[in-house]
Amino acid sequence: MQAHPYTFGLEEEYFLVRRNRRRLRHMPRAFFDHCHEALGDRVGSELLQTQVEVQTNVHHDLLEARQDLHHLRRTVGAIAAGHGLAILAAGTHPMGLWRDQRSTDKPHYDRVMEQLQMLGHRNLVCGLHVHVQPADTSARIDLLRRLQPFLPLLLAISTSSPFWMGHPTGLMGYRQTAYQEIPRTGLPPLFANQAAYDRYVARMVQSGTIEDAGFLWWAIRPSLRFPTLELRVPDCCTDADDALALAQLFRCLVRHLERHPERHAGLDAGVQAIIAENLWRAQRHGYDAGLIDLASGRLVPVREMLRNLQQVLEEDVAALGAGEAFEQLWKILQYGTSAHRQLAIYRERRGAGEGRLDALQAVVDWLADASVPASGT
């Protein structure tokens, strides 16, 4: 990461599917070889062989980040098409079956699978990870605590996982439910300071429980490799511009809280329990049912919450050039997240008399088309 304050980067995970609608069960090595030839180490494998991850460069400008992410998706999408494949940018694969999955043959993934056993094979989920470097990197643990109240909002606006194992779940964001089977996920502990965090990591490593802090998979964490805070709670967004908008919102929040150390400074276990309830509400309803306001205790519509937050962040939005990102966030609330669109397609097809699997296949076809930005956008 560069030394420039509030630089950011995105990591996205995608599912790989066959365009001929047959199930993909193992890693297509020629596809990955061609991706590496085109993009180098900015594209890589994931824990399961039917997933792929991309990483943007480090950015401080939204337009450059947009061009970068669109280029990554188009390049990987074009290479996939050349191999009879497609990428799906979504939190869960609507028709994916975890029993069909094979882990990627790498020493790191072998160690993860040894720990997780069946849970590793069930980890058939894809997320959006956003890295933001604060001006004072020594403040990351303080920010780790004070950023937690905003995680449910970020999840609610990103939901793209209403299906699991070929069935509608009744949830807008099932990915978090599946992911929380794994240890050291969900909300991080309320560490008092850097020393408390360092003691925790040292004890976990010394005991042999984890190899390093990279095995802490919380919804937000201090990155081990970079001087950043890594947001991990959002589903992978089907629309690349939705992902960029969420990244800018997170970036503005980091800047704002760093400039206002008093905000959420008194966050305790009771408040964290309310945050956890809001995370569940975001999983279950997305942005449709509102979140609990920490100050008033009342249930607040997400639109009202975002409107109030935009006013609070006005200076940060201007300083970071994030106005366009908020326009995109309002579009999400107007037209729906990926989860809304997937469910609309599924219900339309079922209402027309199609069977469950055919309706799900229509959702997969839409995801394959929508995950790759059109040329010229």
Disulfide bonds with the S-S distance in Angstrom:
none
